[in-house]
């Protein structure tokens, strides 16, 4: 009986320490929370342009 309790405790610990951060990271990725920052960086990069060297 105690082996079953230890197994359940280990599985809950794995869920808490490994699965929950992975779910949070994938949620942030799929909800596109970083999209405004990516767009702002892309816009700044496009506005900055390239320097052309003149001969």
Secondary structure, DSSP 8 states (H G I E B T S, - for coil): -HHHHHHHHHHHHHIIIIIHHHHHHHHHHHTTTTHHHHHHHHHHHHHH-------
